[in-house]
Amino acid sequence: MKLKGKTVLVTGASRGIGRAVAEAAAAEGASLLLHFSQNGEAAEKLCASLPGSGHRSIQADFARSEDVELLAKQILANHSCPDVLVNNAGVFQEHPPLITTFEDWKRCWDETLAVNLSAPAHLSYFFGRAMAERGDGRIVNVSSRGAFRGEPEAPAYGASKAGMNSMGQSLA
């Protein structure tokens, strides 16, 4: 897919892989919607540094499903459906089963599955339907080797990425 003139939504865009994806897409002529959770300053700096125009940063806490829904509905209402959705945002929290309290265990699982699996699923629901209606679009899920080998110190992370892989296959 050629990206010149396309709109790309990158989640978790303020650093790391998300930032690199945003930079590469902008270099090809895409307009970016850069999602961030907490680091608005980094997202704004990235917007300002990208070639081209029309880039915007957008905030949402993916641990809260209502924030994900609101973000999707606002984008669809104000920007139309992106041509590409890059589900990149994620959290990695260590919670070794033999030494983690049950309260911390539950918190890690709840937050990790919300951010790494439920948020991408919900965004794929909203934007996938709009893409299908339009007859065009791409959804890219950023996974991890942890989906295939497990993560002994962060089992929720490995499970969330394996779930993301299965979700992507199911939706395709």
N, C-alpha and C positions, 0 to 999 in steps of 0.2 A: 504494500500500500504506500503510495506516495503521500507525504504529509503536507506538502505545500498547500496552503489555504484551508487546511483541516483544523479542527479543534480537538485538542487532546486534554483529557482530565487525568492528572497523575495524583494519586493519593500518597500521602507521606512524602511530599515533594521537597521539603525544606532541607533535606540532607541525604547523604548516602546514595543508594540506588535510585531513589525517586528523583533526586537532584540531577543525577547523570542522565536519566531518561528524559527529563525536562530539557536539559541542555541539548541533547541530541535531537529531540523533536523540534525545538526552536531553530536549531541550525539548519534543519530541512524545510523551514518555512511555516511550521505549525503555530497556531495560537494556543497558549497554555492556560488551563485552569489548574492552579497549584493548590492542592489541599494541604493543610497543616492542622495539627492538633493543638500544639502549645507554642511553637516557636514562630510567631508571626513576623518577628523582625527578620529572621533568616529567609522566610518565604518572600517578604517584600524586597529584600536585597536581591534574591534570585530573580524575581520579576523584573527588577530594574536592570539587571545585568544581561538579560537574554536579548538576542537579536530579534528584530521584528517588533510588532506592536500587538496590542489587544490582550496582553497577558494579565491575568488577575489571580490574586491569592484568595482562598476561601477557607474559613475555619470550621471545623466540626470535631466533636469528641466522639470517636467511633466506638467507645465503650458504652455509649448511650444510643440505642436503636432509634429513638425519636430524633436525635441529631442527624443520623444518617438519612432518615426519611425526609427531614426538613431540607437538608443539603440537596438531595436529589430533586425534590420538587422545586426548590428555588432555581437550580440550574436549568431545569426544563422550562420553567416559566420565564426566566430572564435571559438565557443564553441559547436556548434550544438544546437538542440532544448532542453531546459530543460525538465526534466521529470515532474516537478511540477512548476507551476507559482502561487505564492501567491501575489495577488493584495491587498497590505496592505497600501501603501502610501496614505496619505490623509492630507487635511488641514481643520481646523475649524476656521472660522473667524466670530466673532460676527458682526451683522449688523441689529439691531432691526429696523423694517420697519418704525416706527413712529418717529425715531430720526436720522436716517442715511440719509446723503445727497444722491442724485441720483447718483452722480459720484462714491461715495464709494459703494453704492448699486451695481452698474454695475460691478465695479472692483471685489467685493466679489463674485458675481455670476459667472463672467467669470473665475476667477481663481479657485474657488471651483469646478465648473463643469468640467473644464479642468483636474485638478489633480485627483479628486475623481471619475469621471465617464468616461470622454473621454480617459484618459490615460489607465485605465484598459480595456476599450473596444478595444482600438487599440492594446494593448499587447495581449489580448485574440484573436484578429483577426490573428495576425502574428503567435503566438505560437499555437493557437488552430488548425490552418490549418496544421502546421508542425506536431503536435501531431496526428491529424487524418490521415495524410499521413503515419506516422510511425505505427499507429494502437495502440498507447498507450500514456497516459499522463493525468495529472490532473490540473485543474484550480480551485483555492480556492480564493473566494472573501471575504475580511474582511469587514463586514458591521457594522451597529450600531443600537441600539435601536431607535435612531432618525429617522430611516427609517419608523418606525411604529407609533411613537407617535408625530412626528414633532419636530422642534427645534425653538421655538418662537424668540429666540435671534439670531439664525443663520439658517434662513429658507433654504438657499442654501445648507447647509450641509445635512439637513434632506432629501431634494429633491434629492441630489446627491446619497445618500445611498439607497433611495428607487429605484432610477433609476438603481443602481448597482444590486440590487436584481432582478429587472425585466430583466435586461440584462443577468444575469446569468441563469435565467430560460429560457429565449429565446434561448440562445446559447446551453444550454443543450439539 
